[in-house]
Amino acid sequence: MSKIRIENVCKEFEGSMAVKNLSLEIADGEFLVLVGPSGCGKSTLLRLLAGLEQISSGRILQDGNDISLLPPRERNFSMIFQNYALFPHMTVEQNITFGMRMRKEPKQQYRARVDRVAELLQLGALLNRKPGKLSGGQRQRVAMARAIVRDPSLFLMDEPLSNLDARLRNEVRDGIMTLHQQLKTSTVYVTHDQMEAMTMADRIAVLNNGDLQQIGAPETLYAHPANLFVAGFIGMPSMNIFKLPCQSAELWVEDQRIALPDTEEAKNLSEVYLGIRPEHITECSTEPEIPEAGYLYLQASVTHRELLGADYLNHVSTSLGGLRYLRENRGEAPQKGQQVRLRFSLQDLHLFSGTNQQNLHRETHHA
Ligand code: ATP
């Protein structure tokens, strides 16, 4: 049982703030993913949790106890890094038991734990091998075994998949998820890859410039991004975003009116960001005489297309500007230069303030 609470934590390095007044909670057994672009402060936050860096202000609590000043070895957290340095001259078993041997724990005390972890990670047959004779995935499993054998109350993982090739990455990712389902140890996992975050997380915390942008279930972040940054960061291919003029809480796309939410804030805006995901745009095969209510229509010309496998990502020019949409790789896909008529539901539109970039629907979506 371990609940971690980060309260108003700041970390300053030589006058610049790497983590800015950040608060969040990690529930018992939760898999929380910290995601954001390079330099956003995710590794720093992980190192603050581990005790490898001192917080500049704020507190870190574990089950209500302030652990902000505890040295790393007294926190009982295990860290797994992207460079999972194993000792090359030691066997797998010696690598796994290194910490226990250093602490001079009697062998009979940890023998059963080592066997259990070896079984869990399918390392039983490899215990006497040296790391040089293991595959990349097996080495990563040894690093995990070494972290797990301590039975930590929190796992801290810093991009553990980033040095692996695509196939191995999937294998190790599945291994981490299976392990989490079995052990249910609270985990904080750092990545810059939103896809990894979406597939692994119970909840995702999106960081940018040391600021927490939004925290929530992957589905929530995808459907209701709190601001323009999260909208552009979460989702692959990324959302189409256009900055458009608006007046009296309405904007026009060609001759079609889009009403902004009926709020004072929206009425005072002169610009708005309109977002639509490539997967929410469809081609209309025939031009309806009367456009269907609740949909927006756009005339478009294909500039180029990318084959992704099951789908094409079509790039088109429209009156809004360049736009991308996904189209099934079936039948006759439109070619470069071809005219297409596109439509999307107004329900799939995302609207953000032109001034503070916050989602204009945020009150309703957070209710
Ligand atoms: P990446 O994905 O590239 O690892 P990150 O999101 O993990 O990036 P951090 O490593 O946490 O980012 O860095 C956040 C900011 O703090 C960066 O601007 C970085 O240059 C700065 N920083 C990190 N560690 C130190 C340090 N020891 N001394 C000075 N500045 C630092």
Residues whose N, C-alpha, C, O or C-beta is under 5 A from the ligand:
A	BS01	ATP	F13 A18 P37 S38 G39 C40 G41 K42 S43 T44 H192
